[in-house]
Amino acid sequence: MKKVIITGVGGFIGKSICLRLLRSNVTVIGIDVDDSRVKDLFEFSNFSFKQASFSEYDQLEKIIKDRDVDVLYHFALKGGLLANAINDVDMQLENAKYTVMILKKAIEMSVKKFVFIGTANQFEVQQIAYNEDVIPRNTCIYAASKLASEMMCKVIANQHEIIICSALCAMVYGEGNYSMQLPNVVMKQIIEGAEPRLIDGNSQYDMVYIHNLTKALSLIGEQGENNTSYYIGSHSNDLLTFKELWTEIRNIINPDIKLGFGEFKDSFSMDYSKINCNKLYEELGYRPEYSLQESVNNSVEWIKNNLMEDK
């Protein structure tokens, strides 16, 4: 893997994988709506930036002249992962359209491999789609659009000479994440000495640390097999429940803090036993670089320096 394109290069995951690849001497062409979040990347001689809005994706072959690209990683997501965006049906339909558009442009540009970035919640949608006893939660709008996008992309990719791999990611946490998703919110509360209000948490749950994720994404770009979807999470052989996982994290940060389990109804319903969580291990030889304790300690330090009011 010598040259890649990364859409959404200014985002949390996009920038993190970009940094890993740049440090590995891979040439990276980054795409985003502006360069405000990637100015520090210009110190790398192997980085170039192309500004493009979502509406300009249909001109991508004119914006990027390179025709020797090995991999295109598609992270760009209109609206990001804000709650009002992932619950917006119209916006998620647009994201599906833009994903297919990017793949078609990759084909026109003779890109060798397309890496689709999805969510582990796609498995949840698959499992409950025809289960009358389960009421889908709002997150299923986003996950359903990702599932539809992945399937359409696989159909199109297999009609052309381009390899397609999917990375289906668990909840991501770590340095560079400015969102107020669950990991940041709960870790911040524990640091501050507050009691987090949480779900019952008796079901299995998974998260992935950003630097372990980017290692997995790099491996998928280099070695991922055609038409294959790879789950990326903690890759524990015996996943913990939400309650067990957050109790471990609490013990790392501040064991004296009480966790308010049971404050909210647990609407999460995914059967991990039906997912091959270890495909990365088995097929690509993946091993995480950071333990849970190292991941949490690094995340806490970053949160203290970037998200705390009295930093």
VENKA-V218580 format. One line per field, one symbol per residue. ss: DSSP state (a for helix, b for strand, c for the rest). psi: psi as a letter, one per 30 degrees, with the letter a starting at -180 (. if undefined). Layout:
BEGIN
ss: ???
psi: ???
END
This chain:
BEGIN
ss: ccbbbbbccccaaaaaaaaaaaacccbbbbbbccccccaaaaacccbbbbbccaaaaaaaaaacccccccbbbbccccccccaaaaccaaaaaaaaaaaaaaaaaaaaccccbbbbbbbcaaaaaaaaccccccccccaaaaaaaaaaaaaaaaaaacccccbbbbbbbcbbbccccccccaaaaaaaaaaaccccbbbccccbccbbbaaaaaaaaaaaaaaccccbbbbbccccccccbaaaaaaaaaaaaacccccbbbbbcccccccaaaccccaaaaaacccccccaaaaaaaaaaaaaaaccccc
psi: jeklkjlhffleeeeeeeeeeefggkkkjkklflgfggeffffkfgklkkkklefgffgefeejfkghkekjkjfkjkfbgkefefgjeeeeeeeeeeeeeeeeeeeeghkekkjkjakffeeeeeffegjffkjkleffeeeeeeeeeeeeeeeeefflikkklkjjklkklakfjglhleeeeeeeeeefgljkjllehflklklkkefeeeeeeeeeeefkkkgkkkkjbfhkfiklleeeefeeeeeeejffkkkikgflkjgkikjffgkjfgeeeeeggkkkfkleeeeeeeeeeeeefffkeg.
END
